[in-house]
Amino acid sequence: MSTSLRQRLLHDLAEFQSDPYPNIAINVDDGDFTHGCLVLSPQGKSPLHLTIQFPDDYPLQPPRVQIQSKVIHPNVFGDYICASILNTVDGWTPAYTLKGVAIQLLSFFASDTIEQTYGRIIDLKEFGKGRGSRESRREQGQDTEYQCPRCNFGMPVSNEQVVEKKAARAGNARVGSAVQACAEPMDVDKRTPKFLTLADELLLMIFAELDTKDLWSASQAFPEVQRILSSYDFIRVRELQCFCLKKSFMKIKLGVGVSILHTRKEGVFTSEFDFLSKEAFDKHKVRRSIQGVPFEYWLPLPISRRHWRMVMPDLVIALADLAKSARLANPSNVNVIYHFMNDIVVHFSRDASHATGPGPTASKSTLNHASEKAVEAYFALFHLLLCLATEQPQLTRDANRTLLRFLAGPTTKAHFPSLGVLLVAVLISDHGLTEALTLAIIKETILRNVVWMLDGKGGGRAELAYLEPTAVSA
């Protein structure tokens, strides 16, 4: 197991230990944390014992989960659990964490119904009729409770252990009451800790070491903490991490996976805009988004000034590869961003079935359906464009000349193939969208729409070219 994948596994285990989920317990050997015991306690049902083993390439591949407890379930065959999240390429994504897998398995066994891949919904109560429950089978001597010496599941419990558990529960209750008391509003002038008077930069460094749950509690107790979290958008920034390795942009190079659709002379850029690190793309060959949409290229995105300096050398190579693969008439690096931003607007404006074409990939995409994500994607590229224009003032001068050339004419499709690309260039020009430029773009757009409506390859409405002899048609 590589160092980065090992760190990801430790991250998942630490998350589970620091923020446990009700009715789920995991026991991992400190000497070998690649396998352990998973105990699920569905509400109103007997606890279940499972073993979980992490492959060397976790989370690129799902963990191997087997069940030892006897359970009557249409998707359980011996110790094998038939669940898409564990056994199919489309069902698994490196974005899943150990905690997320455990929660889904708990829901899997706690549900009253379950839907099969072929669409049928099975009622588990009806399915269990005639087969006998675990409890009745155990009473008849047909089934014995599984016992695990590693986690003591199913093992006899001594009186001393019962006393220890009761004492632990009582201690947890006292801690919970204390936490609740701390979370209640208080007189800030009298009880605000002195450390909150530190500079914001120092407080942000302290907050970076705390869990999100603890930060939320602190923000409820101290308005100063809430102010800092809101002012610096701290929680949102913390989420800017690689979905595979779970590392922040402060430590690694982040970008997005990009694919090119060759549906026309020049390729169309598409992306789900799920943050992925260069390490995950290059070293671990991650080629699918969180939703399973495939991609072939990686485009770095600037997130902060420090991160921009980190990814700038990779950006030049990435944009050159995209321009070459898309067969752009103008293969300049900035033209890739122009086309990409225009493609996002076109995709978002159309119905999803027409934007990417029919098929499973189109149905998996979230960019066309989630308007907030589409806007974030557009502004992520706009930020990239601004960073490039700041570093290279020549780009602004080129944009100015392009707009002046459009105003001077001619403005035909042969001279300006895409008006959308022209509108993107306006964003970094010195002149902006003037009244004269607006009128020229609207006029050219109307003319092109008329041609498109009459063209057999476009709207296919050639009959509209006929002009009625009178002002009022018959």
N, C-alpha and C positions, 0 to 999 in steps of 0.2 A: 504494500500500500504506500503510495507516494506521500510526501510530507503534507501537501495541501489537502489531499483527500483524508488523511489521518486527522488533520486539524478540523475538517468539516465534521467528521464523526464525533470528535470530542466536543465540538460546538453543540451538536444535537443532544448528546448525553448530558452536557452541562445545563442546557435549556430545560430538559425534562426534570433534572434534579432540583434546579432552582425554582421552577414554577410547575409543580406537579398538577396533573389533571385528576378530578374526582373519578373514583372507581377504576383507576389504572395504576399499576405498580410495575416497575421494572427493576430487575436485579442483574447487575453486570459484574463479572469478576474483575477486580482491579488489576490482576496480572494479565488477563486476556479479555479486553473489552470488545472483541469482535463477535462475541456471542453471549447471550444471557437469557434470562427468564422474563416473560411478559405475562402478568396476571390481570385479566379483565374481569370485572364484577358488574355485569349488566343488571340494571334495576329490576328487582323481583325475580332474579334467576340466580342459579348457582355460579360461583366463581369458575373461571376457565384458566387453565394453564397452557401457555404456549411458549415455544422457544423461538428466539430470533437470532439469526446469524447474518453478519454483514460481510459481503464479498470484498475482495481487495479493491474493487473499483466502485464501491459505494461512495457517493450517491448516483453515479452514472448508471448503475444497475440497482434494482430494488433489493431490499433485504430478503432473505429466505425465512419464511415464517411457517412453522408447523404447530399443530395443536395436539396435545397429549390427552386432554380431558375428553371423555366420551360425550358427544353432543349430537342431537338429531337435527340435521340441517341439510337442505337440498344441495348446498354448495360445499359440503364437507365430506370428503371421501377418505376415511381412515385418519391419517395425520395431515392430509393435503387440503388446503383451503383454496377453493376456486374463486378468486377475486381478481378483477382486472388490474387493480392497483399493484398487485404482487406478481402477476403472471403474464402481462401483455405489454408490448412496447408502447402502444397508444395510451395505456392506463397509467403508466409511470412517468414521472418527470423528476429531474434532480432538484426541483424546487420544493418537493415534499421533504418534510423533516420527520425525524423519528416520532416526535409528539403527534404530528399530523397523521402519520400512518396508524399509530395506536388509537387515536380518536376515531378514525374511520373503521377500524376493526371492531371497536366497542360498539359503534352504531350498527355495524354489520350483524353482530350477534344480539343486539338489544332490540332491533326492529321487529315489528309484528308481521311485516310483509317484506318481500325482496323481489326486485325486478331482474329477470334474466336477460341475457344478451339478445335473445330472439323476441323480446318484447313482453313475454308473459309475466304476470305478477302472481307470485305464490304466497298464499296465506300460511305462515309458519305454524299457526295453531292447528289449522286443518291438516297440514302436512304431518304434524306430530301425532295425530290421532291414530290409534291402532299400533303405534310403534312403542308407546310407553315413555314416560318421562324419565329423566336421569334418576330422580329420587325413587320412583316406584321400581325401577330396574335394580337399583342398589338394595332396596329392601328385600327383593326376591333373590338376592345373591347373584344376579346376572351381570352386575357391573360393580366395579370397585373404584373408589376415588383414587385418582393418580396422586402419587407422592413424589415430591422432588426434594432430595436432601440438600440441594444447592440453595434454594430459596425457602425451604421448609413448607412448601405448599402441600396441604393435605396431611402434614405430619401431626402427631398428637401434641397438644399444647399443654405445658406444665402450668401449675398454679402460679409459679414465679413469673412466667411469661405473661400470664393474664394480668397480674398486678402491674408489670412494667408497661403493658399496653394502656391500661387505664390511667396510669400516671402520665404517660406521654400525651394521651388525649386531653387530660386535665391541663397539662402544661401548654399544649397548643391552644386550648380555649383561653387561657390567661394571656398568651401572646396575642391572640386575635382581638381580645378586648383592648389590649394596650394599643394595638395598631389602629383600631377603630377610634380610640380616644385621640390619638395623634392626628387622625384624618379630619376630625371635627374642626370647624372654624375656631380661631382663637384670636386673642388680642395681639395683633402683630407688633404693635409698639412695645409691648412688654415681654413678648416671648420669642421674637425673631432671633434665631441664632446669629452669633457674630460673624460666622463664616459667610453669611449671605451678604455681608457688606464688602466682600472681595470684588475685584474687577470681574466684569462679565466673562472675560477670556479665561480666567482661572476657574470660575464656576462651571463654564462649559466643559473644561477638562475633567472636572469632578463628575459632572453629569454623564460624561461619556463612559464612566466605569459602572454606572447604575443601570438596572433593568428598567425597561419602559414602564412596567407595572409600578415599580417603586417611585418613578418620576411622577406618574399620574397622582399617586397618593400625596407626594410632597407638594405638588402644585395645588392640591385641594387644601392643604394645611397652610401654605405660605404663598401669599399673592406675589411676592418677589420672584419665586420660582416659576410661577405661572407666566409672569411677564417675560422672563428670559426665554422660556420655552416657546412662547408665541412670537417674540421679536425676532428670534433667530431661526424660527421654523425647525426647531431641533428634532422633533419626532419625525418629520418628513425627511429631513436630511439623513437621519439614522437609517431610514428604509432604502436609501440609495446604495444598494449592495448587489453583488453578483448573486443571481438566483441559484447558481450551482454551488459555488464555494462559500457563500454567505460571508464574503469579505467586503469591507467598506471601500468606497472610492478614495479614502484617505490612505489606503495601503496598496491598492492595486489599480491597474488601468481598466476602466469600465467603458463599455460601448454597447452596441446593439447588433443583433444578427440581421443581415439584409439578404434578400433574394431578388432576382431579376426575372420578370416575366417577359418573354419575347413574343408578345402578341401584336406588335407593330414594328415598323422599321427601326425605331429606337426602343430600347428596353424600358420596362416600367419597374420602378423601384418599390418594393414593399417590405415592411417590417412590422413585427408585433411590439417593438420597443420595450422588450423585457431586458433589463440590464444584465449584461454578461461580461465577464472579465476576459482579457486577452489570453490569460493563462488557461482558462477553461476552453477557449476556442482553439488555441494552438496546441496545447499539451494534451488536453483530454478530449479533443475532437467533438465537443458539444455542437450539434447541428440542428437542434430542434428547440423551439420556444417552449414556454411553460405549457401552452395549449397543444403542443405537438406539431406546430407548423414548421416545416423544414426551411432551412436557409443555407447559403453557401459562403457568404462573406461576412466580415466583421467591420463595423464602422465605429471608431472611438468618438466619444462625445465629451466636450468640456463641461465640468460640473462646478469647479471653482478655479481660481487663478492658478493655484498649485497643481491641480489636476490637469489643467490646460497645458501647462509646461511639461507635464509628464507624458501626455498622449500626442503632443504636437508632431514628433518625428514619425509616429505610426500613421497619423492622419494623411500625410502626403502620399504614402504608399497605398493606403486603403482607397483614397479617392481616385488615384490613377488606375487601380485594378477595376473599380466600379465603372469608370468611364470607358475603359477598354471593353469590358464584358457587355456593357449596355449598347455599345456601338454608337455612341453619341456623335453627332455631326461636329459639335464643338467639344473636344475632349478635355477642356480645361477643368481643373479641380472644382472651381466655383460653380461651373455649369452642372456638375453632379448634384450639388446642393439645390440649385435652382429647380432642376427637374424633380428631385426627391420631394421638395416642399409642394410643388405643383401636383405631383401624383397623389400626395396625401389628401389635398383638397378635392381632387377629382374622385378619389375612392370614397371619401366621406360624403360627397354630394350625391353619388349614385346609390342605387340599391345594392346590397352586398352581393346578390346573385349576378349582377352585371359588372360589378367592380373587379372581382377576381375570377369570375367564371364559376360554373357549377363544379361540384366535387367536394370531397371531404376536407380539403385544405381550406376552402372558402367557408365551410360551416364552422371550422375550428377558430377562425380568426376573430379577434375581439375588437380590432381597431375600428372597423366600420360600424359596430354596434354601440360601442362605449364612446359617447361624444367627448367625455372628459379626457379619456385616454388619447383620442385623436388630437385634441387641442394641445395636450402636453407633448405629443410627438411633434407637432408642427413647431411649437415654441422651442423644443429641444434643438431642432435643426436651425431655427432662426438664431438661437444663441450661438450655435456653431458658425453660422454665417457672419454674425457680428464679430466673433473672435477672429475669424480670418480677415475680415475687412479692417479690423483694428491693426492687425499685424502687417497687412499688405494694403496700404492706401491706394495702390494702383487699381484695386478692385472697384473702389468707389468711382474713380475716374472712368474706368471702363463702363460702369453702369450709367454714368452721366452721358457718355457718348452714345450708348445704345438708345437711350430715351430720346436724345436729340435727333438721332437718325430716324427713329420711328415718326417723330413729329414732322420731319422734313419730307418723309415719304421716299419711295413707295412703301405701303404697309401690307402688301399681299402675303399670303401664306408662304410663298417661295422665299421672301425676304425675312419674315418672322414666323417660323413654323408654329410656335406656341405663344399665345397671348398670356397664358398663365405664367410662363417663365418670365415674360416681360414684367408682369405685375410683381413677381418676387424681387426682380432687380430694382424696382422702385424703392424697396425697403431699405436699401443701403445707398441710395443716390442722395445727392445734396439738394436736388430740386423737389423731390417728393412727388405726390400725385396731384399735379396742378389741374386747373379747370380745362385747359387746352388738351392736356394728355388724357384726361378722363373722357372728354368728348370724342377724341380720336380713337380710343380703345372701344368705346361703345359703338361707334359707327362701324368699325372694322368687325366687331363681334356680330352685329346684325347682318352684315354682308356675308360673313362666313356661315352663319346659321341658315340663310336663304339657300346658299349653294348646297349645304349639307342636306337640307330638306328635299331638294330636287334630285340629288344624286342617288342612283340606285344602290350604291354601297353605303349610303347614309340613311336618311329618312325614307327614301323610296317613294316620295310623293310627287312624281313628275307632273301629275295632272294639275298641280297648283300653279304651274307655269302659264296655264291658259288664262288670259284676261277676258273677263266678260265684256261684251260690246256696250253694255249700259252700266250706269252707276249702280243699279240694283239688279242682283242676279235673279234669274227665274226660279 
